[in-house]
Amino acid sequence: MTDNDLKNYKRKKVLMFVAGGTGGHIYPSLSLITKMKKCSFLIFTDERGRRYYENFFVKTRLNYKIFSNKVTSPSNKKIINKIIALFQLLLSLVKSLSILLVQKPDIAIGFGGYPTVAPMLAAKFFSIPSIIHEQNAIIGRGNKLLSKITNKLALSFVKTKKIENVKNIIFTGNPVRKEFEEIGNNNINQLTSKKSFTILIYGGSLGASYFSKELTSIMCSLPKEIRRNIKIIQQVRIEDLENVRNNYKTNKIEAEVSTFFQNIYKKFELSDLIITRAGGSSVAEILASCKPAIFVPLPNSFENHQHENAKFFEINNCGWIFDQIKNSENDLQNLIKDIFKNQKKLISIRKKLKDLSNKLSNLRKGKTPSDTLSDLILEMTKDSNKEIKFYVKKS
């Protein structure tokens, strides 16, 4: 059923999900939507996020409506850009208020990013119960602002930084698809691959130039005995696709290279080692699947939060950090060579990841992040039993 089929559709619970347009904000919300299929959904996002959600919903029979706003960061140093950003925020607020005046959800859940600010403020205006979910080890600016007016701040990290004055905090973890959790429950005591040592390389939802160029060069410069015994599965940007494929072919490295993997969990399942950025969703998927990883934090992430995300694994001795600015290419080469020659280390890492995962699960009374958040939503809407009507104009 598409959004245009929602006219006069009645449901007991309508959930308002608000998220910025990157995968790190979108994926946790999709995991939660999958968990709460009996509900209807109002989605507020930007144009990038709209594409994610439309691709997701078209394969389901869920009831939904998507609204998108154009919002940019007000933190830009140029005065004119700040003025434009604030004007966009005001327009988004007016639009959100007008939408919620008609379509009143039972609860609003924000997943971060500047597009969340205006809709969540509008939800507060209408006294709609609300939750903000923070995916990273340092709370983002938008979430920090909203945490002061929402009912609950849900955390992915137990010791999230810069939340000293925030009340009503709950540790939920970061929701991931159940397939990642299933990987983490299987074959902890053995390596994944039988014929070759498989390395999955991906640089977040949009790929990464550094991964396509420098990292590919590092892999191609490994000793011959390693190159002929590894398989690379790598996500690259479309403009780098042919170059990366040709480099691996020239250096006789078995490789599967693509711009996007629809079901990335299948590649996780095949992999012995993962090399990735350290965004909120990536680290959550690593933890859930108990897959050893080398994290390459994005250097210009807000307040270096990706490094903080990765440090959580390093201090628990279940992951490695490679700083693409401070470390040399030889450092990463030597690390990969050491792991390849001592592959039993990976089994030890998987066990440590599993122990860490279980420890965090105990803090949630044995529940997964998706279960914890969905139970919280149900608890906060338990007194809501009103009939909801969607009014949708034909486009």
C-alpha positions in Angstrom: 0.0 0.0 0.0 1.5 3.4 -1.0 1.1 6.7 0.8 -1.7 7.7 -1.6 -3.7 4.7 -0.4 -3.8 6.1 3.2 -6.9 8.3 2.7 -9.2 7.8 5.6 -7.2 4.8 6.7 -7.7 4.0 10.4 -5.1 2.8 12.8 -4.7 2.7 16.6 -1.1 3.8 16.6 0.7 6.2 14.3 4.4 6.7 14.8 6.2 9.8 13.6 9.8 9.1 12.6 12.1 12.0 11.9 15.6 11.5 10.5 18.4 13.3 8.6 19.2 12.0 5.2 22.3 9.9 5.9 22.3 6.1 6.4 23.5 6.5 10.0 20.3 8.3 10.9 18.0 6.3 8.5 19.0 2.7 9.2 18.1 2.6 12.9 14.7 3.9 12.1 14.2 1.3 9.4 15.1 -1.4 11.8 12.5 -0.1 14.2 9.9 0.2 11.5 10.4 -3.4 10.7 9.9 -4.3 14.3 6.6 -2.3 14.6 4.8 -3.4 11.5 1.3 -3.1 13.1 1.7 0.7 13.2 1.3 3.4 10.6 4.1 5.8 10.0 4.6 9.5 9.4 8.1 10.2 8.1 9.8 13.6 8.1 13.2 13.8 6.4 15.1 15.5 3.6 15.3 14.6 -0.1 18.2 12.2 0.5 16.2 10.5 3.2 13.1 10.4 1.1 14.9 8.1 -1.4 15.9 5.7 1.4 12.4 5.5 2.8 10.7 5.2 -0.5 13.0 2.3 -1.5 12.2 0.6 1.8 8.5 1.1 1.9 7.9 0.1 -1.8 8.8 -3.5 -0.8 6.4 -3.6 2.1 2.6 -3.4 2.8 3.0 -0.9 5.5 1.0 2.3 5.8 3.0 5.5 5.5 3.3 9.1 4.5 6.6 10.8 3.8 7.2 14.6 4.1 10.5 16.1 3.1 12.1 19.5 4.0 15.2 21.2 2.7 17.3 22.0 5.7 21.1 22.8 5.9 23.4 23.2 8.9 23.4 26.7 10.5 27.0 26.1 11.7 28.5 27.3 8.4 30.9 30.1 8.9 29.5 32.3 6.2 26.8 34.7 7.5 24.7 34.4 4.3 24.7 30.6 4.7 23.6 30.9 8.3 20.7 33.2 7.3 19.6 30.7 4.6 19.8 27.8 7.1 17.7 29.7 9.7 15.2 30.6 7.0 14.9 27.0 5.9 14.5 25.9 9.5 11.6 28.4 9.9 9.9 27.2 6.7 10.3 23.6 7.9 8.8 24.5 11.3 5.7 26.2 9.6 5.3 23.2 7.3 5.6 20.7 10.2 3.1 22.6 12.3 0.6 22.6 9.4 1.0 18.9 8.8 0.7 17.9 12.5 -2.4 20.1 12.8 -4.1 17.6 10.6 -2.2 14.3 11.1 -1.6 13.9 14.8 0.6 10.9 15.6 0.7 9.1 18.9 4.5 9.7 19.4 7.4 11.3 17.7 10.9 9.7 17.5 13.8 11.7 16.2 17.0 10.0 14.9 19.3 13.0 14.5 20.4 15.4 11.8 19.2 19.0 11.2 16.0 17.9 9.4 14.8 16.5 12.8 14.8 19.9 14.6 11.7 21.6 13.2 9.4 18.5 13.2 10.3 17.6 16.7 9.7 21.3 17.8 6.3 21.0 16.1 5.6 17.8 18.0 6.4 19.5 21.3 4.0 22.4 20.4 1.2 19.8 20.0 2.3 18.0 23.3 3.0 14.8 21.4 5.2 12.4 23.5 8.7 12.3 22.0 12.0 10.4 22.0 15.3 11.4 20.7 17.7 8.6 19.7 21.4 9.3 19.6 23.6 6.9 17.6 27.1 8.2 18.5 29.4 8.4 21.5 29.1 12.2 21.4 25.6 13.7 21.2 25.0 15.7 18.0 24.1 19.4 18.1 20.5 18.9 16.9 19.9 16.1 19.4 21.5 18.1 22.2 19.1 20.9 21.5 16.1 18.6 21.3 17.0 16.5 24.3 16.0 19.5 26.5 12.4 19.4 25.3 11.7 15.7 24.6 10.4 13.1 27.1 13.3 10.6 26.6 16.9 10.6 25.3 17.8 7.1 24.1 21.5 6.3 23.9 23.5 3.9 21.8 26.6 4.2 24.1 26.4 3.9 27.8 28.8 6.7 28.4 27.7 9.2 25.7 29.5 12.5 26.1 28.1 16.0 26.5 24.8 14.9 28.1 25.6 16.1 31.6 22.5 18.3 32.0 20.1 16.0 30.3 17.4 14.1 32.3 15.2 11.2 31.4 18.1 9.2 29.8 17.7 5.5 28.8 20.3 3.2 27.3 18.8 1.3 24.4 21.7 0.6 22.0 21.4 1.3 18.3 18.8 -0.8 16.4 20.1 -3.0 13.6 18.5 -5.5 11.3 17.9 -8.9 12.9 20.2 -10.5 10.3 23.3 -8.8 11.9 22.2 -10.2 15.3 21.8 -13.7 13.8 25.4 -13.5 12.4 26.6 -12.7 15.9 24.9 -15.7 17.3 26.6 -18.2 15.0 30.0 -19.6 14.5 31.8 -17.4 17.0 34.6 -20.0 17.5 35.7 -20.3 13.8 36.7 -18.2 10.9 34.1 -17.6 8.2 35.9 -18.4 5.0 37.1 -21.8 3.9 39.1 -21.1 0.7 40.3 -17.6 1.1 40.6 -14.8 3.7 37.8 -12.4 3.0 38.0 -8.7 3.7 34.9 -6.5 3.4 35.7 -2.8 2.8 33.1 -0.1 2.8 33.1 3.6 3.7 29.6 4.3 4.9 26.4 4.7 3.0 27.9 7.0 0.4 31.3 5.4 0.0 34.6 7.2 0.6 37.2 8.5 -1.8 40.0 7.5 0.6 38.8 3.9 0.6 38.6 3.8 -3.2 42.0 5.2 -3.7 44.5 5.0 -0.8 43.0 1.9 0.8 42.8 0.0 -2.6 46.5 1.0 -3.1 47.4 -0.4 0.3 45.7 -3.7 -0.5 47.4 -4.0 -3.9 50.8 -3.4 -2.2 50.5 -6.4 0.2 53.0 -9.2 -0.3 52.2 -11.6 -3.1 51.5 -14.5 -0.8 48.8 -12.5 0.9 47.3 -11.1 -2.3 46.8 -14.5 -3.8 45.1 -15.8 -0.7 42.6 -13.0 0.0 39.3 -11.9 -1.4 38.2 -8.3 -1.3 34.5 -7.3 -1.2 34.5 -3.5 -1.6 31.9 -0.7 -1.9 33.1 2.2 -3.9 31.8 5.4 -5.4 30.5 5.1 -9.0 33.3 7.4 -10.3 35.9 5.0 -8.8 34.3 1.7 -9.8 36.4 0.8 -12.9 39.7 2.0 -11.5 39.3 -0.1 -8.4 38.3 -3.2 -10.4 41.2 -2.7 -12.7 43.7 -2.3 -9.9 42.6 -5.5 -8.2 42.7 -7.4 -11.5 46.2 -6.1 -12.4 47.4 -7.2 -9.0 45.7 -10.6 -9.3 43.5 -10.1 -6.2 40.1 -11.8 -6.3 37.6 -8.9 -5.8 33.9 -8.2 -5.8 33.5 -4.4 -6.3 30.2 -2.6 -6.4 28.7 0.9 -5.7 26.2 -0.5 -3.3 25.3 -3.8 -1.6 21.6 -4.1 -1.1 21.9 -6.6 1.7 25.2 -5.7 3.3 24.6 -8.3 6.0 25.2 -11.0 3.5 28.7 -9.6 2.9 29.2 -9.4 6.7 28.4 -13.1 6.9 31.1 -14.0 4.3 33.8 -11.8 5.8 36.6 -12.6 8.2 37.7 -9.0 8.6 35.9 -5.7 8.0 37.5 -2.3 7.2 35.0 0.5 7.6 34.2 4.0 8.8 33.0 4.4 12.4 29.6 5.9 12.0 26.8 5.0 14.5 25.2 2.3 12.3 28.5 0.8 11.2 29.8 0.2 14.7 26.3 -1.1 15.8 26.4 -3.6 13.0 30.0 -4.7 13.9 28.9 -5.2 17.5 25.8 -7.1 16.7 27.4 -9.4 14.1 30.6 -9.9 16.3 32.8 -9.3 13.2 36.4 -8.1 13.8 37.0 -4.7 12.3 39.6 -2.1 11.5 37.9 1.3 11.9 39.0 4.3 9.8 37.2 7.2 11.4 36.0 10.0 9.2 38.6 12.8 10.0 36.1 15.7 9.8 33.2 14.1 11.7 31.5 16.5 14.2 33.7 16.7 17.3 35.6 13.7 16.0 32.7 11.5 17.1 33.6 8.7 14.8 36.9 8.3 16.6 35.0 8.2 19.9 32.8 5.5 18.5 35.8 3.4 17.4 37.6 4.0 20.7 34.8 2.1 22.5 36.0 -1.1 20.7 39.7 -0.3 21.1 39.5 0.1 24.9 37.6 -3.1 25.1 40.3 -4.9 23.1 37.9 -6.0 20.3 38.8 -3.8 17.4 41.5 -1.6 15.8 41.7 2.1 14.8 43.6 3.4 11.8 43.8 7.2 11.7 44.2 8.1 8.0 45.8 11.5 9.0 48.1 10.4 11.8 49.0 6.9 10.8 51.0 5.9 7.7 50.0 3.5 5.0 52.7 1.2 6.3 51.0 1.0 9.6 47.8 -0.3 8.1 49.7 -2.7 5.8 51.6 -4.1 8.8 48.4 -4.5 10.8 46.7 -6.4 7.9 49.8 -8.6 7.5 49.8 -9.4 11.2 46.2 -10.3 11.2 46.5 -12.5 8.1 49.5 -14.4 9.6 47.8 -14.8 13.0 44.2 -15.4 12.1 43.4 -17.1 15.4 43.4 -13.5 16.8 40.1 -13.0 14.9 38.4 -15.8 16.8 39.6 -14.2 20.1 38.2 -10.8 18.9 34.9 -12.4 18.0 34.6 -13.9 21.5 35.4 -10.5 23.1 32.8 -8.8 20.9 30.2 -11.4 21.9 31.1 -10.9 25.6 30.7 -7.2 25.2 27.5 -7.6 23.3 26.1 -9.8 26.1 27.2 -7.3 28.8 25.3 -4.5 27.1 22.3 -6.8 26.5 22.2 -7.4 30.3 21.9 -3.7 30.8 18.8 -3.9 28.7 17.5 -6.9 30.6 18.3 -9.2 27.7 16.5 -7.2 25.1 17.9 -6.1 21.7 18.1 -2.4 20.9 15.0 -2.7 18.6 13.0 -4.5 21.4 14.0 -1.9 23.9 13.0 1.0 21.8 9.8 -0.6 20.6 8.8 -1.4 24.2 9.6 2.1 25.2 7.3 3.4 22.4 4.5 1.1 23.4 4.8 2.1 27.0 4.7 5.8 26.2 1.6 5.3 23.9 -0.3 2.8 26.0 -3.0 5.3 26.9 -3.5 6.2 23.3 -6.3 4.5 21.6 -7.7 7.2 19.3 -8.8 6.7 15.8 -6.4 8.4 13.3 -7.3 9.6 9.8 -4.8 10.4 7.2 -5.8 13.0 4.7 -3.6 12.7 1.6 -3.9 14.8 -1.5 -3.5 13.2 -4.9 -0.4 14.4 -6.6 
